Amino acid sequence: MCEYSGRSYEVFVNKMLQSCCSLTATHVQCYCDRRAVTLQCGLQ
């Protein structure tokens, strides 16, 4: 998903983070490499 850029990318990531948080109620970390956006949710 790293081909996304600017606001479109930000909106995409924000939606993913919101979905993750709503499902897990945990801390969220999101990072992007050259291949994909990886979303990690874990307890803090």
PDB file of N, H, CA, C and O in Angstrom:
ATOM      1  N   MET A   1       0.816  -1.205   0.000  1.00  0.00           N
ATOM      2  CA  MET A   1       0.000   0.000   0.000  1.00  0.00           C
ATOM      3  C   MET A   1       0.854   1.261   0.000  1.00  0.00           C
ATOM      4  O   MET A   1       0.329   2.374   0.044  1.00  0.00           O
ATOM      5  N   CYS A   2       2.148   1.087  -0.048  1.00  0.00           N
ATOM      6  H   CYS A   2       2.574   0.184  -0.084  1.00  0.00           H
ATOM      7  CA  CYS A   2       3.027   2.245   0.038  1.00  0.00           C
ATOM      8  C   CYS A   2       2.966   3.121  -1.201  1.00  0.00           C
ATOM      9  O   CYS A   2       3.539   4.210  -1.227  1.00  0.00           O
ATOM     10  N   GLU A   3       2.277   2.651  -2.223  1.00  0.00           N
ATOM     11  H   GLU A   3       1.811   1.766  -2.203  1.00  0.00           H
ATOM     12  CA  GLU A   3       2.095   3.519  -3.376  1.00  0.00           C
ATOM     13  C   GLU A   3       1.162   4.673  -3.036  1.00  0.00           C
ATOM     14  O   GLU A   3       1.145   5.684  -3.738  1.00  0.00           O
ATOM     15  N   TYR A   4       0.384   4.530  -1.962  1.00  0.00           N
ATOM     16  H   TYR A   4       0.398   3.709  -1.391  1.00  0.00           H
ATOM     17  CA  TYR A   4      -0.420   5.650  -1.487  1.00  0.00           C
ATOM     18  C   TYR A   4       0.517   6.756  -1.017  1.00  0.00           C
ATOM     19  O   TYR A   4       1.593   6.483  -0.485  1.00  0.00           O
ATOM     20  N   SER A   5       0.109   7.995  -1.215  1.00  0.00           N
ATOM     21  H   SER A   5      -0.765   8.217  -1.648  1.00  0.00           H
ATOM     22  CA  SER A   5       0.948   9.097  -0.757  1.00  0.00           C
ATOM     23  C   SER A   5       0.070  10.260  -0.350  1.00  0.00           C
ATOM     24  O   SER A   5      -1.106  10.313  -0.709  1.00  0.00           O
ATOM     25  N   GLY A   6       0.631  11.185   0.391  1.00  0.00           N
ATOM     26  H   GLY A   6       1.587  11.143   0.683  1.00  0.00           H
ATOM     27  CA  GLY A   6      -0.098  12.373   0.784  1.00  0.00           C
ATOM     28  C   GLY A   6      -1.334  12.049   1.604  1.00  0.00           C
ATOM     29  O   GLY A   6      -1.345  11.098   2.385  1.00  0.00           O
ATOM     30  N   ARG A   7      -2.374  12.851   1.418  1.00  0.00           N
ATOM     31  H   ARG A   7      -2.365  13.624   0.784  1.00  0.00           H
ATOM     32  CA  ARG A   7      -3.573  12.709   2.233  1.00  0.00           C
ATOM     33  C   ARG A   7      -4.264  11.363   2.006  1.00  0.00           C
ATOM     34  O   ARG A   7      -4.810  10.787   2.947  1.00  0.00           O
ATOM     35  N   SER A   8      -4.248  10.863   0.787  1.00  0.00           N
ATOM     36  H   SER A   8      -3.804  11.331   0.023  1.00  0.00           H
ATOM     37  CA  SER A   8      -4.898   9.579   0.530  1.00  0.00           C
ATOM     38  C   SER A   8      -4.278   8.497   1.403  1.00  0.00           C
ATOM     39  O   SER A   8      -4.986   7.675   1.983  1.00  0.00           O
ATOM     40  N   TYR A   9      -2.960   8.502   1.492  1.00  0.00           N
ATOM     41  H   TYR A   9      -2.384   9.170   1.020  1.00  0.00           H
ATOM     42  CA  TYR A   9      -2.272   7.521   2.328  1.00  0.00           C
ATOM     43  C   TYR A   9      -2.625   7.731   3.791  1.00  0.00           C
ATOM     44  O   TYR A   9      -2.883   6.769   4.515  1.00  0.00           O
ATOM     45  N   GLU A  10      -2.639   8.998   4.234  1.00  0.00           N
ATOM     46  H   GLU A  10      -2.429   9.779   3.647  1.00  0.00           H
ATOM     47  CA  GLU A  10      -2.956   9.289   5.629  1.00  0.00           C
ATOM     48  C   GLU A  10      -4.356   8.810   5.980  1.00  0.00           C
ATOM     49  O   GLU A  10      -4.569   8.225   7.041  1.00  0.00           O
ATOM     50  N   VAL A  11      -5.314   9.061   5.083  1.00  0.00           N
ATOM     51  H   VAL A  11      -5.140   9.536   4.221  1.00  0.00           H
ATOM     52  CA  VAL A  11      -6.692   8.635   5.323  1.00  0.00           C
ATOM     53  C   VAL A  11      -6.764   7.117   5.395  1.00  0.00           C
ATOM     54  O   VAL A  11      -7.435   6.563   6.266  1.00  0.00           O
ATOM     55  N   PHE A  12      -6.070   6.444   4.476  1.00  0.00           N
ATOM     56  H   PHE A  12      -5.525   6.895   3.769  1.00  0.00           H
ATOM     57  CA  PHE A  12      -6.049   4.983   4.481  1.00  0.00           C
ATOM     58  C   PHE A  12      -5.518   4.459   5.806  1.00  0.00           C
ATOM     59  O   PHE A  12      -6.126   3.586   6.425  1.00  0.00           O
ATOM     60  N   VAL A  13      -4.388   4.991   6.235  1.00  0.00           N
ATOM     61  H   VAL A  13      -3.893   5.700   5.732  1.00  0.00           H
ATOM     62  CA  VAL A  13      -3.775   4.530   7.478  1.00  0.00           C
ATOM     63  C   VAL A  13      -4.682   4.829   8.659  1.00  0.00           C
ATOM     64  O   VAL A  13      -4.869   3.979   9.530  1.00  0.00           O
ATOM     65  N   ASN A  14      -5.249   6.035   8.695  1.00  0.00           N
ATOM     66  H   ASN A  14      -5.097   6.725   7.988  1.00  0.00           H
ATOM     67  CA  ASN A  14      -6.129   6.389   9.801  1.00  0.00           C
ATOM     68  C   ASN A  14      -7.308   5.429   9.898  1.00  0.00           C
ATOM     69  O   ASN A  14      -7.688   5.026  10.997  1.00  0.00           O
ATOM     70  N   LYS A  15      -7.886   5.062   8.767  1.00  0.00           N
ATOM     71  H   LYS A  15      -7.577   5.390   7.874  1.00  0.00           H
ATOM     72  CA  LYS A  15      -9.007   4.127   8.780  1.00  0.00           C
ATOM     73  C   LYS A  15      -8.561   2.768   9.304  1.00  0.00           C
ATOM     74  O   LYS A  15      -9.272   2.137  10.086  1.00  0.00           O
ATOM     75  N   MET A  16      -7.389   2.319   8.876  1.00  0.00           N
ATOM     76  H   MET A  16      -6.811   2.832   8.240  1.00  0.00           H
ATOM     77  CA  MET A  16      -6.882   1.043   9.349  1.00  0.00           C
ATOM     78  C   MET A  16      -6.646   1.086  10.852  1.00  0.00           C
ATOM     79  O   MET A  16      -6.997   0.149  11.569  1.00  0.00           O
ATOM     80  N   LEU A  17      -6.049   2.178  11.327  1.00  0.00           N
ATOM     81  H   LEU A  17      -5.764   2.939  10.744  1.00  0.00           H
ATOM     82  CA  LEU A  17      -5.774   2.296  12.755  1.00  0.00           C
ATOM     83  C   LEU A  17      -7.066   2.325  13.551  1.00  0.00           C
ATOM     84  O   LEU A  17      -7.164   1.699  14.607  1.00  0.00           O
ATOM     85  N   GLN A  18      -8.059   3.051  13.049  1.00  0.00           N
ATOM     86  H   GLN A  18      -7.979   3.559  12.191  1.00  0.00           H
ATOM     87  CA  GLN A  18      -9.338   3.132  13.743  1.00  0.00           C
ATOM     88  C   GLN A  18     -10.004   1.762  13.805  1.00  0.00           C
ATOM     89  O   GLN A  18     -10.556   1.390  14.841  1.00  0.00           O
ATOM     90  N   SER A  19      -9.958   1.015  12.717  1.00  0.00           N
ATOM     91  H   SER A  19      -9.509   1.317  11.876  1.00  0.00           H
ATOM     92  CA  SER A  19     -10.543  -0.322  12.708  1.00  0.00           C
ATOM     93  C   SER A  19      -9.840  -1.206  13.719  1.00  0.00           C
ATOM     94  O   SER A  19     -10.484  -1.934  14.475  1.00  0.00           O
ATOM     95  N   CYS A  20      -8.528  -1.142  13.731  1.00  0.00           N
ATOM     96  H   CYS A  20      -8.004  -0.551  13.117  1.00  0.00           H
ATOM     97  CA  CYS A  20      -7.729  -1.955  14.638  1.00  0.00           C
ATOM     98  C   CYS A  20      -8.061  -1.599  16.085  1.00  0.00           C
ATOM     99  O   CYS A  20      -8.296  -2.485  16.906  1.00  0.00           O
ATOM    100  N   CYS A  21      -8.079  -0.317  16.395  1.00  0.00           N
ATOM    101  H   CYS A  21      -7.887   0.403  15.728  1.00  0.00           H
ATOM    102  CA  CYS A  21      -8.345   0.114  17.762  1.00  0.00           C
ATOM    103  C   CYS A  21      -9.751  -0.269  18.189  1.00  0.00           C
ATOM    104  O   CYS A  21      -9.960  -0.696  19.325  1.00  0.00           O
ATOM    105  N   SER A  22     -10.710  -0.122  17.298  1.00  0.00           N
ATOM    106  H   SER A  22     -10.541   0.225  16.376  1.00  0.00           H
ATOM    107  CA  SER A  22     -12.092  -0.411  17.673  1.00  0.00           C
ATOM    108  C   SER A  22     -12.267  -1.902  17.951  1.00  0.00           C
ATOM    109  O   SER A  22     -13.112  -2.289  18.758  1.00  0.00           O
ATOM    110  N   LEU A  23     -11.478  -2.729  17.291  1.00  0.00           N
ATOM    111  H   LEU A  23     -10.791  -2.414  16.636  1.00  0.00           H
ATOM    112  CA  LEU A  23     -11.593  -4.167  17.481  1.00  0.00           C
ATOM    113  C   LEU A  23     -10.836  -4.645  18.713  1.00  0.00           C
ATOM    114  O   LEU A  23     -11.260  -5.594  19.372  1.00  0.00           O
ATOM    115  N   THR A  24      -9.722  -3.997  19.028  1.00  0.00           N
ATOM    116  H   THR A  24      -9.378  -3.225  18.493  1.00  0.00           H
ATOM    117  CA  THR A  24      -8.827  -4.539  20.046  1.00  0.00           C
ATOM    118  C   THR A  24      -8.710  -3.674  21.287  1.00  0.00           C
ATOM    119  O   THR A  24      -8.309  -4.159  22.345  1.00  0.00           O
ATOM    120  N   ALA A  25      -9.059  -2.389  21.171  1.00  0.00           N
ATOM    121  H   ALA A  25      -9.386  -1.995  20.312  1.00  0.00           H
ATOM    122  CA  ALA A  25      -8.919  -1.453  22.278  1.00  0.00           C
ATOM    123  C   ALA A  25      -7.504  -1.487  22.836  1.00  0.00           C
ATOM    124  O   ALA A  25      -7.300  -1.441  24.049  1.00  0.00           O
ATOM    125  N   THR A  26      -6.532  -1.568  21.937  1.00  0.00           N
ATOM    126  H   THR A  26      -6.698  -1.606  20.951  1.00  0.00           H
ATOM    127  CA  THR A  26      -5.138  -1.618  22.366  1.00  0.00           C
ATOM    128  C   THR A  26      -4.331  -0.551  21.647  1.00  0.00           C
ATOM    129  O   THR A  26      -4.818   0.127  20.742  1.00  0.00           O
ATOM    130  N   HIS A  27      -3.092  -0.424  22.075  1.00  0.00           N
ATOM    131  H   HIS A  27      -2.697  -0.974  22.811  1.00  0.00           H
ATOM    132  CA  HIS A  27      -2.174   0.494  21.415  1.00  0.00           C
ATOM    133  C   HIS A  27      -1.919   0.008  19.998  1.00  0.00           C
ATOM    134  O   HIS A  27      -1.861  -1.194  19.739  1.00  0.00           O
ATOM    135  N   VAL A  28      -1.768   0.955  19.089  1.00  0.00           N
ATOM    136  H   VAL A  28      -1.815   1.932  19.300  1.00  0.00           H
ATOM    137  CA  VAL A  28      -1.566   0.618  17.682  1.00  0.00           C
ATOM    138  C   VAL A  28      -0.256   1.204  17.191  1.00  0.00           C
ATOM    139  O   VAL A  28       0.072   2.356  17.473  1.00  0.00           O
ATOM    140  N   GLN A  29       0.480   0.402  16.459  1.00  0.00           N
ATOM    141  H   GLN A  29       0.214  -0.534  16.229  1.00  0.00           H
ATOM    142  CA  GLN A  29       1.651   0.903  15.755  1.00  0.00           C
ATOM    143  C   GLN A  29       1.465   0.601  14.278  1.00  0.00           C
ATOM    144  O   GLN A  29       1.050  -0.496  13.904  1.00  0.00           O
ATOM    145  N   CYS A  30       1.772   1.575  13.451  1.00  0.00           N
ATOM    146  H   CYS A  30       2.108   2.466  13.754  1.00  0.00           H
ATOM    147  CA  CYS A  30       1.669   1.359  12.016  1.00  0.00           C
ATOM    148  C   CYS A  30       2.965   1.816  11.372  1.00  0.00           C
ATOM    149  O   CYS A  30       3.461   2.898  11.685  1.00  0.00           O
ATOM    150  N   TYR A  31       3.516   1.018  10.487  1.00  0.00           N
ATOM    151  H   TYR A  31       3.113   0.139  10.233  1.00  0.00           H
ATOM    152  CA  TYR A  31       4.692   1.453   9.763  1.00  0.00           C
ATOM    153  C   TYR A  31       4.622   0.959   8.329  1.00  0.00           C
ATOM    154  O   TYR A  31       3.902   0.013   8.008  1.00  0.00           O
ATOM    155  N   CYS A  32       5.378   1.616   7.489  1.00  0.00           N
ATOM    156  H   CYS A  32       5.963   2.384   7.749  1.00  0.00           H
ATOM    157  CA  CYS A  32       5.338   1.323   6.069  1.00  0.00           C
ATOM    158  C   CYS A  32       6.733   0.921   5.605  1.00  0.00           C
ATOM    159  O   CYS A  32       7.714   1.593   5.924  1.00  0.00           O
ATOM    160  N   ASP A  33       6.821  -0.164   4.860  1.00  0.00           N
ATOM    161  H   ASP A  33       6.025  -0.710   4.601  1.00  0.00           H
ATOM    162  CA  ASP A  33       8.076  -0.483   4.190  1.00  0.00           C
ATOM    163  C   ASP A  33       7.844  -0.383   2.684  1.00  0.00           C
ATOM    164  O   ASP A  33       6.813   0.135   2.255  1.00  0.00           O
ATOM    165  N   ARG A  34       8.768  -0.861   1.890  1.00  0.00           N
ATOM    166  H   ARG A  34       9.605  -1.282   2.238  1.00  0.00           H
ATOM    167  CA  ARG A  34       8.635  -0.677   0.447  1.00  0.00           C
ATOM    168  C   ARG A  34       7.554  -1.569  -0.151  1.00  0.00           C
ATOM    169  O   ARG A  34       7.130  -1.347  -1.285  1.00  0.00           O
ATOM    170  N   ARG A  35       7.106  -2.565   0.588  1.00  0.00           N
ATOM    171  H   ARG A  35       7.450  -2.745   1.509  1.00  0.00           H
ATOM    172  CA  ARG A  35       6.163  -3.533   0.027  1.00  0.00           C
ATOM    173  C   ARG A  35       4.744  -3.318   0.515  1.00  0.00           C
ATOM    174  O   ARG A  35       3.798  -3.495  -0.252  1.00  0.00           O
ATOM    175  N   ALA A  36       4.573  -2.939   1.773  1.00  0.00           N
ATOM    176  H   ALA A  36       5.341  -2.795   2.396  1.00  0.00           H
ATOM    177  CA  ALA A  36       3.217  -2.938   2.323  1.00  0.00           C
ATOM    178  C   ALA A  36       3.144  -2.111   3.583  1.00  0.00           C
ATOM    179  O   ALA A  36       4.162  -1.800   4.202  1.00  0.00           O
ATOM    180  N   VAL A  37       1.939  -1.760   3.953  1.00  0.00           N
ATOM    181  H   VAL A  37       1.113  -2.012   3.450  1.00  0.00           H
ATOM    182  CA  VAL A  37       1.688  -1.174   5.256  1.00  0.00           C
ATOM    183  C   VAL A  37       1.402  -2.316   6.212  1.00  0.00           C
ATOM    184  O   VAL A  37       0.570  -3.179   5.931  1.00  0.00           O
ATOM    185  N   THR A  38       2.091  -2.318   7.335  1.00  0.00           N
ATOM    186  H   THR A  38       2.767  -1.617   7.563  1.00  0.00           H
ATOM    187  CA  THR A  38       1.859  -3.353   8.332  1.00  0.00           C
ATOM    188  C   THR A  38       1.247  -2.708   9.553  1.00  0.00           C
ATOM    189  O   THR A  38       1.729  -1.686  10.042  1.00  0.00           O
ATOM    190  N   LEU A  39       0.188  -3.309  10.036  1.00  0.00           N
ATOM    191  H   LEU A  39      -0.203  -4.139   9.639  1.00  0.00           H
ATOM    192  CA  LEU A  39      -0.529  -2.780  11.183  1.00  0.00           C
ATOM    193  C   LEU A  39      -0.331  -3.742  12.342  1.00  0.00           C
ATOM    194  O   LEU A  39      -0.591  -4.939  12.214  1.00  0.00           O
ATOM    195  N   GLN A  40       0.126  -3.225  13.463  1.00  0.00           N
ATOM    196  H   GLN A  40       0.337  -2.253  13.567  1.00  0.00           H
ATOM    197  CA  GLN A  40       0.343  -4.065  14.626  1.00  0.00           C
ATOM    198  C   GLN A  40      -0.460  -3.520  15.790  1.00  0.00           C
ATOM    199  O   GLN A  40      -0.407  -2.326  16.084  1.00  0.00           O
ATOM    200  N   CYS A  41      -1.208  -4.398  16.456  1.00  0.00           N
ATOM    201  H   CYS A  41      -1.252  -5.368  16.217  1.00  0.00           H
ATOM    202  CA  CYS A  41      -1.959  -4.011  17.641  1.00  0.00           C
ATOM    203  C   CYS A  41      -1.496  -4.877  18.794  1.00  0.00           C
ATOM    204  O   CYS A  41      -1.432  -6.100  18.664  1.00  0.00           O
ATOM    205  N   GLY A  42      -1.173  -4.263  19.918  1.00  0.00           N
ATOM    206  H   GLY A  42      -1.225  -3.270  20.023  1.00  0.00           H
ATOM    207  CA  GLY A  42      -0.719  -5.040  21.054  1.00  0.00           C
ATOM    208  C   GLY A  42      -1.090  -4.375  22.356  1.00  0.00           C
ATOM    209  O   GLY A  42      -1.323  -3.167  22.405  1.00  0.00           O
ATOM    210  N   LEU A  43      -1.143  -5.149  23.391  1.00  0.00           N
ATOM    211  H   LEU A  43      -0.954  -6.130  23.352  1.00  0.00           H
ATOM    212  CA  LEU A  43      -1.434  -4.606  24.707  1.00  0.00           C
ATOM    213  C   LEU A  43      -0.268  -3.771  25.193  1.00  0.00           C
ATOM    214  O   LEU A  43       0.890  -4.069  24.900  1.00  0.00           O
ATOM    215  N   GLN A  44      -0.583  -2.718  25.938  1.00  0.00           N
ATOM    216  H   GLN A  44      -1.523  -2.476  26.175  1.00  0.00           H
ATOM    217  CA  GLN A  44       0.460  -1.872  26.522  1.00  0.00           C
ATOM    218  C   GLN A  44       0.451  -2.045  28.023  1.00  0.00           C
ATOM    219  O   GLN A  44       1.252  -1.422  28.721  1.00  0.00           O
TER     220      GLN A  44
END
